[in-house]
Amino acid sequence: MVIVMIFAVGLNAMAARMTHPGAFYTYVTAGLGRAFGLAAGLVAMISYLAIGAGTYALFAVMGQGVARNDVRHHRRPALVGGGRSQDGRCAPH
């Protein structure tokens, strides 16, 4: 959270000094050049896609237990077995 706050302060300071407002790519390009601007844009795009995919995966994993109406095993991650043995019966707590 601290890193995000520092980034936000720097981004706002840069936005106040720019003559042509724009997105993150514009600020990086103005400060470091076009190659770094393109790299920063690519990293941002890949990060946005990964966050989106991770959000869908999280909803799928959590929704699996809700769809089965199996609320006892929500404390255990479904990716590591979800509290069930291989034959499908509930594992003892």
MILO-292679 format. One record per residue: residue number from 1; z negated, y, x of N, C-alpha, C, CB in turn; residue in three letters. Coordinates in pm, 1 decimal, padded with zeros to 6 digits. Last residue first. Glycine has a CB too. Layout:
REM residues N
TIKE domi      n.Z      n.Y      n.X     ca.Z     ca.Y     ca.X      c.Z      c.Y      c.X     cb.Z     cb.Y     cb.X zaba
TIKE  NUM        Z        Y        X        Z        Y        X        Z        Y        X        Z        Y        X  Ala
...
This chain:
REM residues 93
TIKE domi      n.Z      n.Y      n.X     ca.Z     ca.Y     ca.X      c.Z      c.Y      c.X     cb.Z     cb.Y     cb.X zaba
TIKE   93 -01026.0 -03343.0 -01216.2 -01068.9 -03218.2 -01151.1 -01181.9 -03245.7 -01057.4 -01110.9 -03113.0 -01253.9  His
TIKE   92 -00762.3 -03588.0 -01209.6 -00901.5 -03548.4 -01234.9 -00936.2 -03421.3 -01159.2 -00997.9 -03661.1 -01195.1  Pro
TIKE   91 -00435.0 -03519.3 -01337.2 -00520.0 -03555.8 -01225.2 -00662.9 -03512.5 -01254.5 -00469.0 -03492.2 -01093.8  Ala
TIKE   90 -00271.5 -03645.6 -01621.6 -00348.8 -03536.9 -01560.5 -00434.8 -03590.2 -01447.8 -00436.5 -03466.5 -01665.2  Cys
TIKE   89  00029.5 -03839.3 -01570.2 -00103.6 -03818.4 -01627.0 -00174.8 -03705.4 -01554.8 -00186.9 -03947.1 -01619.3  Arg
TIKE   88  00264.1 -03876.2 -01434.3  00264.1 -03781.7 -01542.9  00129.0 -03758.2 -01606.8  00357.6 -03826.2 -01644.5  Gly
TIKE   87  00276.9 -04026.6 -01205.2  00308.8 -04096.4 -01329.9  00297.2 -04006.1 -01452.6  00217.8 -04216.1 -01346.6  Asp
TIKE   86  00193.0 -03853.0 -01007.2  00333.6 -03887.2 -01013.9  00370.8 -03958.9 -01142.1  00370.6 -03971.4 -00897.1  Gln
TIKE   85 -00037.0 -03617.3 -01164.7 -00004.1 -03723.7 -01071.1  00142.8 -03760.4 -01090.0 -00096.6 -03847.9 -01091.9  Ser
TIKE   84 -00077.6 -03264.4 -01182.5 -00037.5 -03390.8 -01244.2 -00005.8 -03492.4 -01134.9  00085.0 -03370.7 -01338.0  Arg
TIKE   83 -00121.0 -03010.6 -01080.5 -00235.3 -03087.2 -01126.7 -00199.9 -03218.7 -01192.8 -00313.6 -03006.1 -01220.6  Gly
TIKE   82  00111.8 -02894.3 -00983.6  00059.7 -02848.7 -01110.3 -00053.7 -02932.4 -01165.0  00167.8 -02844.6 -01208.3  Gly
TIKE   81  00266.3 -02935.5 -00754.1  00230.0 -03048.0 -00837.5  00171.1 -03009.1 -00971.4  00134.6 -03133.2 -00765.7  Gly
TIKE   80  00324.6 -02697.7 -00629.8  00260.7 -02803.2 -00550.8  00207.6 -02914.2 -00639.6  00147.5 -02745.6 -00466.7  Val
TIKE   79  00428.3 -02523.5 -00815.0  00515.8 -02564.3 -00705.1  00455.2 -02675.0 -00620.5  00547.4 -02445.7 -00617.5  Leu
TIKE   78  00232.7 -02444.1 -00985.3  00319.1 -02552.0 -01031.5  00408.7 -02602.4 -00919.4  00403.8 -02505.3 -01149.4  Ala
TIKE   77 -00091.6 -02378.8 -00863.0  00050.9 -02346.5 -00859.1  00135.2 -02466.0 -00900.4  00091.4 -02299.8 -00719.5  Pro
TIKE   76 -00362.9 -02374.5 -01088.8 -00296.0 -02441.5 -00977.3 -00148.0 -02406.2 -00978.2 -00315.4 -02595.3 -00985.1  Arg
TIKE   75 -00439.6 -02250.3 -01315.5 -00501.5 -02205.5 -01191.0 -00436.8 -02268.3 -01069.8 -00649.0 -02236.7 -01191.7  Arg
TIKE   74 -00321.1 -02375.3 -01525.2 -00264.4 -02248.0 -01482.2 -00325.3 -02199.2 -01351.9 -00283.6 -02143.7 -01589.5  His
TIKE   73 -00405.7 -02609.1 -01644.4 -00355.1 -02615.8 -01507.4 -00293.4 -02485.2 -01458.9 -00253.4 -02725.1 -01496.7  His
TIKE   72 -00477.4 -02570.8 -01907.9 -00580.4 -02612.9 -01813.0 -00533.8 -02602.4 -01669.1 -00623.0 -02754.8 -01842.1  Arg
TIKE   71 -00266.1 -02518.4 -02075.9 -00334.1 -02404.3 -02017.7 -00440.4 -02444.8 -01915.8 -00396.7 -02322.0 -02126.5  Val
TIKE   70 -00002.0 -02623.2 -02180.8 -00092.2 -02687.3 -02085.2 -00168.7 -02578.3 -02011.2 -00013.6 -02779.0 -01985.0  Asp
TIKE   69  00226.5 -02595.0 -02332.4  00095.4 -02571.7 -02393.4 -00013.9 -02637.1 -02309.0  00091.7 -02626.4 -02538.5  Asn
TIKE   68  00465.7 -02591.8 -02219.2  00406.7 -02724.2 -02237.3  00273.5 -02715.9 -02310.0  00388.3 -02793.1 -02102.6  Arg
TIKE   67  00499.1 -02317.5 -02203.0  00588.5 -02393.3 -02290.6  00534.5 -02533.8 -02317.0  00728.6 -02401.6 -02229.0  Ala
TIKE   66  00307.0 -02258.0 -02009.4  00289.6 -02205.6 -02144.6  00376.1 -02284.8 -02242.6  00325.2 -02054.9 -02150.1  Val
TIKE   65  00414.6 -02380.4 -01783.7  00285.9 -02424.8 -01836.1  00262.3 -02377.6 -01978.1  00174.5 -02376.3 -01747.7  Gly
TIKE   64  00652.5 -02229.9 -01761.1  00656.8 -02375.1 -01773.1  00526.8 -02428.1 -01832.3  00683.3 -02439.6 -01636.6  Gln
TIKE   63  00590.7 -01968.4 -01708.2  00631.2 -02003.1 -01843.3  00637.5 -02152.5 -01867.4  00763.6 -01942.8 -01873.0  Gly
TIKE   62  00544.1 -01977.1 -01433.9  00432.7 -01950.7 -01524.8  00467.2 -01988.3 -01669.1  00392.9 -01803.5 -01517.5  Met
TIKE   61  00804.5 -02035.9 -01344.2  00692.3 -02121.8 -01307.3  00575.3 -02101.0 -01402.2  00648.9 -02094.6 -01163.0  Val
TIKE   60  00953.7 -01822.5 -01455.4  00987.4 -01961.7 -01485.6  00870.1 -02054.2 -01457.0  01109.4 -02005.9 -01404.9  Ala
TIKE   59  00834.7 -01595.5 -01342.4  00830.3 -01614.2 -01487.9  00860.4 -01758.6 -01525.6  00929.7 -01520.2 -01557.2  Phe
TIKE   58  00903.1 -01649.2 -01073.2  00763.3 -01641.1 -01114.4  00749.5 -01661.3 -01264.5  00703.2 -01506.6 -01073.6  Leu
TIKE   57  01182.8 -01633.7 -01084.4  01117.6 -01759.4 -01045.8  00971.2 -01760.6 -01088.0  01128.5 -01781.2 -00894.2  Ala
TIKE   56  01218.4 -01363.6 -01152.8  01263.7 -01468.6 -01244.1  01196.6 -01602.0 -01211.7  01416.6 -01483.4 -01237.2  Tyr
TIKE   55  01108.2 -01251.0 -00918.0  01048.8 -01222.5 -01049.1  01090.0 -01327.9 -01150.6  01090.2 -01082.6 -01098.4  Thr
TIKE   54  01281.1 -01340.4 -00720.2  01141.4 -01383.7 -00718.3  01071.1 -01359.5 -00851.0  01066.7 -01312.6 -00608.0  Gly
TIKE   53  01510.6 -01200.7 -00791.8  01510.1 -01346.8 -00797.9  01368.0 -01400.0 -00799.3  01587.4 -01406.0 -00679.7  Ala
TIKE   52  01416.9 -00934.8 -00744.5  01463.6 -00977.7 -00876.5  01461.5 -01128.7 -00892.0  01603.5 -00926.2 -00901.5  Gly
TIKE   51  01362.9 -00946.9 -00471.2  01254.6 -00916.5 -00564.8  01293.2 -00959.9 -00705.4  01220.8 -00765.9 -00562.5  Ile
TIKE   50  01620.7 -00997.6 -00373.6  01514.4 -01095.9 -00352.6  01397.5 -01072.0 -00447.8  01465.7 -01091.3 -00207.4  Ala
TIKE   49  01754.8 -00761.2 -00447.8  01798.8 -00890.2 -00502.0  01690.1 -00996.3 -00487.7  01926.9 -00936.8 -00431.6  Leu
TIKE   48  01612.0 -00574.6 -00294.7  01612.6 -00563.7 -00441.0  01654.2 -00696.0 -00504.9  01707.3 -00450.8 -00486.5  Tyr
TIKE   47  01676.9 -00668.3 -00035.8  01537.7 -00667.0 -00082.5  01530.1 -00658.9 -00234.0  01461.6 -00549.9 -00020.7  Ser
TIKE   46  01949.3 -00620.0 -00028.6  01901.0 -00758.3 -00018.3  01756.5 -00767.8 -00066.9  01911.9 -00809.2  00127.6  Ile
TIKE   45  01941.2 -00337.2 -00045.4  02008.7 -00415.8 -00148.1  01961.6 -00561.4 -00146.8  02160.3 -00409.4 -00128.2  Met
TIKE   44  01802.4 -00268.5  00190.8  01747.9 -00231.5  00060.3  01810.5 -00315.8 -00050.2  01771.0 -00082.3  00032.6  Ala
TIKE   43  01982.0 -00364.6  00382.9  01846.0 -00419.7  00375.6  01782.9 -00389.1  00240.5  01758.1 -00363.1  00489.1  Val
TIKE   42  02200.2 -00195.3  00325.1  02213.0 -00340.7  00311.7  02076.2 -00406.9  00299.8  02289.2 -00399.1  00431.4  Leu
TIKE   41  02091.1  00056.2  00387.0  02139.2  00027.8  00252.4  02151.9 -00121.0  00226.3  02272.0  00094.8  00229.5  Gly
TIKE   40  02043.4  00022.2  00659.2  01930.3  00045.9  00569.8  01970.2  00018.7  00424.4  01878.6  00190.6  00585.1  Ala
TIKE   39  02307.9 -00005.2  00749.9  02212.2 -00114.6  00768.5  02092.5 -00099.3  00674.1  02164.0 -00119.5  00915.1  Ala
TIKE   38  02411.7  00246.3  00684.2  02466.8  00127.0  00622.2  02371.4  00008.3  00634.4  02601.1  00092.8  00684.8  Leu
TIKE   37  02246.9  00402.4  00852.5  02247.0  00424.2  00708.8  02300.7  00304.2  00633.7  02327.9  00546.3  00674.6  Gly
TIKE   36  02317.8  00314.6  01103.5  02182.1  00288.0  01056.8  02171.4  00308.0  00906.0  02082.0  00378.4  01129.2  Phe
TIKE   35  02582.5  00411.9  01101.4  02555.1  00269.3  01122.0  02415.6  00232.9  01072.3  02569.3  00232.6  01270.7  Ala
TIKE   34  02557.1  00694.6  01067.7  02617.6  00611.1  00963.3  02584.3  00463.6  00979.6  02767.6  00628.8  00963.4  Arg
TIKE   33  02235.2  00840.1  01163.2  02377.1  00808.9  01176.4  02423.9  00708.3  01072.7  02405.8  00756.1  01314.7  Gly
TIKE   32  01975.0  00931.3  01129.8  02002.0  00833.9  01235.7  02148.1  00798.5  01254.1  01926.9  00710.5  01208.6  Leu
TIKE   31  01965.6  01136.6  00930.2  01871.8  01133.9  01042.0  01913.9  01046.6  01158.1  01740.7  01088.7  00994.5  Gly
TIKE   30  02171.7  01089.4  00749.7  02152.9  01224.2  00804.3  02063.3  01223.0  00927.1  02093.8  01316.4  00698.4  Ala
TIKE   29  02126.9  00819.1  00690.1  02250.8  00859.7  00756.6  02237.1  00997.9  00819.7  02367.2  00859.1  00657.2  Thr
TIKE   28  01883.2  00837.0  00556.5  01890.7  00762.3  00682.7  02016.0  00802.8  00759.5  01890.6  00609.1  00656.5  Val
TIKE   27  01960.4  00990.5  00332.4  01856.1  01038.6  00424.1  01862.5  00967.2  00557.9  01717.7  01019.7  00362.2  Tyr
TIKE   26  02154.5  00830.3  00211.9  02187.2  00966.4  00255.0  02086.7  01017.1  00356.8  02192.1  01061.0  00135.0  Thr
TIKE   25  02010.9  00600.0  00143.2  02120.9  00592.4  00239.3  02153.2  00730.5  00296.1  02245.9  00531.8  00173.1  Tyr
TIKE   24  01841.9  00694.7 -00060.5  01784.9  00655.5  00068.4  01892.1  00649.9  00177.2  01715.2  00519.5  00056.4  Phe
TIKE   23  02043.3  00950.9 -00221.1  01956.8  00833.9 -00218.9  01908.2  00806.6 -00076.0  02031.1  00710.8 -00275.7  Ala
TIKE   22  02035.7  01309.5 -00228.5  02098.7  01179.9 -00248.9  01996.2  01069.4 -00245.0  02205.9  01155.4 -00144.5  Gly
TIKE   21  02115.6  01656.1 -00191.4  02025.1  01547.5 -00228.4  02102.1  01418.3 -00253.9  01943.8  01585.6 -00352.5  Pro
TIKE   20  02204.0  01846.4  00059.9  02272.2  01766.6 -00041.0  02181.3  01648.9 -00078.0  02412.2  01716.8  00010.8  His
TIKE   19  02012.0  01948.6  00229.1  02091.3  02042.7  00150.3  02165.9  01971.5  00038.6  02189.9  02117.2  00239.7  Thr
TIKE   18  01677.2  01843.4  00284.9  01819.0  01807.5  00271.7  01891.3  01911.0  00186.2  01834.6  01666.0  00209.9  Met
TIKE   17  01407.7  01898.5  00277.9  01488.2  01963.2  00382.2  01637.7  01935.7  00370.4  01440.9  01918.4  00517.2  Arg
TIKE   16  01296.3  01745.7  00078.4  01279.0  01891.0  00070.9  01370.3  01963.7  00170.0  01132.7  01928.1  00097.6  Ala
TIKE   15  01346.0  01488.9  00165.4  01417.4  01538.0  00047.7  01407.0  01690.1  00036.8  01362.2  01472.1 -00079.6  Ala
TIKE   14  01162.6  01461.7  00374.5  01305.7  01463.1  00405.2  01385.1  01520.6  00288.2  01355.4  01320.9  00438.6  Met
TIKE   13  00926.4  01458.3  00229.3  00947.5  01563.6  00328.1  01095.6  01575.5  00363.8  00864.5  01536.1  00454.3  Ala
TIKE   12  00966.1  01224.2  00079.2  00956.1  01353.6  00011.2  00976.9  01470.0  00107.1  00820.6  01366.9 -00056.8  Asn
TIKE   11  00963.9  01035.5  00286.9  01083.0  01050.0  00203.5  01081.5  01183.5  00129.1  01092.8  00933.6  00103.5  Leu
TIKE   10  00700.9  01065.0  00385.5  00816.0  01093.8  00470.6  00943.4  01116.5  00391.2  00837.1  00981.5  00568.0  Gly
TIKE    9  00556.4  00980.2  00159.1  00536.0  01114.6  00214.3  00654.8  01154.4  00301.1  00405.1  01120.9  00296.5  Val
TIKE    8  00649.3  00717.9  00132.8  00672.7  00814.2  00025.9  00655.4  00957.2  00075.7  00578.3  00787.7 -00091.0  Ala
TIKE    7  00553.2  00598.5  00369.9  00697.1  00606.6  00345.0  00728.3  00712.6  00240.4  00751.5  00470.6  00299.9  Phe
TIKE    6  00279.8  00613.9  00318.0  00335.4  00685.9  00433.3  00485.8  00703.9  00416.3  00304.9  00610.5  00565.2  Ile
TIKE    5  00269.7  00442.0  00093.0  00227.7  00582.7  00081.3  00284.6  00666.4  00196.7  00072.8  00593.0  00079.5  Met
TIKE    4  00352.1  00201.2  00205.0  00432.5  00262.0  00098.8  00397.6  00409.9  00083.4  00410.9  00187.7 -00034.9  Val
TIKE    3  00139.3  00157.6  00378.6  00273.8  00176.0  00433.7  00364.6  00242.0  00330.6  00333.3  00040.8  00478.7  Ile
TIKE    2 -00068.5  00118.8  00198.5 -00073.8  00234.0  00288.5  00064.9  00262.8  00346.0 -00175.3  00209.4  00402.6  Val
TIKE    1  00000.0 -00118.6  00082.5  00000.0  00000.0  00000.0  00000.0  00125.6  00087.4 -00120.8 -00000.6 -00094.2  Met
